[in-house]
Amino acid sequence: VEDAAQAHLAIRDGHAAGATIGAFSLYATKNMMTGEGGVVTTNDAAVDQQLRLFRNHGMPQRYRHTEWGLNLRLTDLQGAIGRTQLAKLPAATARRIENAKMLDSALPEFFRRPPRFEGAHHVFHQYTVAVPAEHRQPLVESFREAGVGVEVYYPEPIHHQPAFREHADPASCPRATEAAKTVISIPVHPAVTSADIDYIGEVAHTLAGNLR
């Protein structure tokens, strides 16, 4: 099962996210939304049938339970919002990609850009850069003081979380640990304008210059 929560329309080596079995989030901040909830996609008819039963109390028809299941249905209102959002998704994704290209050019080299991979179609749910760990918090505060809504997502990796410490070696996953200390996400969503990106670039150049 693919964790495609933030990967709507992403592609890697010709494989679309969720093309086999994928779980997408429809939370309010995702690439498309219904306010809360999510969807599962599959190209397997048997899996599709299992999923439809599981989300509906295991009922193939009303009051007949052939399997154990839960109530995991989207409401009609959420479904209506989702259908409208789905129609807007290609244009919104294209805007994210364009914003990412502009950020690539606008930011100074001090900020390490998101990696690109051959054969990958990146949809930029976030535009996440890396900075030296010792400078991250001052940079975050300075960006916010300048009116740029940067965020630090996932500041503590899963294997360091209290719920998982007894199941994982805290020294494992060194790259994830390092990334959690150095990443900053810069606004890239479709409402960000070209003028916004010019301003973000100006602020980033000023802040990076002050650290040299």
N, C-alpha and C positions, 0 to 999 in steps of 0.2 A: 504494500500500500504506500503510495507516494504522499508525503507531506507536501502538498501543493498550496498551503494556506495563503501564501503571498505570491503565487506564481501564475496567475491567470494569464493565459496566452503565451507563456514562456515555452521555448522549444530547445532541446539539446540533441544534437546529432539526428535531426529529423523526427524525434519523439516529442510530441506535445505533452506538456505537464498534465497528468491525469488521464492520459489516453488509455491506459490499461486499468488501473484502479487508483483513483486519486481523491484526496480530501481537500476541499477548498474552504477557506473561511470567508464568511460574508459579514464580518464585524465592520463597524462603521468606518474604520480607517483603512480597510483593505482596498485593493484595486477596483473591485465592485462590491456593493454592500446591500444588505437588507436591514441593517441596524444591528442584527445579531444572528447567530446561527451559521449554517454552512451547507454545502452540498457534497455528495459523493458521486463521482463519475466512474463509469466502467464500460468496457467493450465486451464484457462476458455476460451472456444472457442469464446464466445460472446465478452468478453473483448479483446481477440486477434484481432477480426475483427474491433472493435472500435478503437483500437490503430493503426492498419494498415491504417485505413481511416484518422485518426487525423494527423498522421505524413506525409500524402501525399495529403494535400489540400482537404481532404474529398472526394477523387476520387476513386471509385472502379474500374473505367476504365478511360483512358485518356480523359480529357476535359468533364467528367461527374461528377459533384459535388453533392453528395447526402447528405452531412453533411458539417458543418463548420470545417475547419482544417487548419493546418500550414505546412510549409516545414521543417520537422525535420528528414529528411533521412540522414543516414550516406553516405558518398561518397563511391564509389567502392574501392578507395585506402584505406580508413579507414577500410572497411569491410575485405579487403585482409589482412591487418595488424592484425585485430582482430581475424581472423580465425587461423593465425599462432600463435598468443599469446595464444589463447584458447588451442591449442595443447600443449603448454609449461606450462600452468597453473598448472597442478598437480605436476610436478617436482619442479616448483618454489615455490609452497605452501609448499611442503615437506621440502624444504630447509629453508624457513622461520620458520617452526615449530622446526626444528633441531637447528637453530640458537637461537631460544627462549629458548630451553632447556639448551643450553650451557651458555647463559647469566644468566639463573637462578642459575647456579652453579658458574659462574665467578664473579658475583657481591657480594660485602659485604652486610651484613644485613641492613646497613644504608639505602639502596635503597629498598623501598617497592615494591615487584614484582607485575606484573599484576595478578589480581585474576583469579582463575580457578573455573569453575562451573561444577558440575556433569551433564552429559548428553550433554555437550557443546564441539564442535570441533572448537577450536580457530585457525584462520588462520594467525594471527599476521601481519595484515597490518602494525601495529606499535607495538613496544615493549615499553610500557609506564610505567615508575616507578614514585613513589611519594617520595618527599623529604620535609623536613621542609621548609615552605615558605620563611623564612629569609635567607636560604642558596641557594635557587634555582638560582638566577642570578649569584652569584659568581661561582657556580658549572658549569653552562652553559658556562661562559667565560673561566673557567679553562679547561674544556673538549675541547673546540674549540682551545684553545692555544696549547693543546697537540695533535691536529689533529683529534679529534673524533667529527664527525658531528652531535652532538645532536641538537634537536629542541624542542621548546615549541609550541605545536599546540593548537589553540583555547585558547589564554590567557585571553579572555574576553567572558563569557558565553552569550548565545543568549539573555537572559532576561535583560542583562545589555547593550546590543547594542543600539545605538541611534535610530535605526529604530523600536525598539520594546519596548522602555522604557514606552511609554504611554499605552501599552497594558499589561504590566506585573509588578507585585510588585517586586522591586529590592531585597527585603528581602526573596522572595520565592526561592525555589531550593537551600537550603544552601549547600547541598553536591556537586552540580555542581559548585557553587561559590568557595568552598574550593578546589575542584579538579583543577579548573582553576589557582589557586595560587601555586599549588604544583607539577604539573606533568612535567616530562621531558621524551622525546622519544629518545631512543638509537637505533642506526642503527641495523636493523634486516633483511634487504632485501636480496634477493638471492645472490647478489654479495659480501656480507660480508663473509669472509673466517674464518676458525678456528683460524688462526694466528691473524686475526683482533680482534676476540673476546677475545683471550688471552691478547692482548694489551689493549683492552677496560677494561678488568677486572683489570689489573695492575694499570691503570690510576685511575679507580674508587676506588680501595683500598687505593691508595696514597691520593686521595682527601678526602675520608671519614676519613682517619687517621688524616689528618691535621685539621679536624673540631672537633675532640674529645678533 
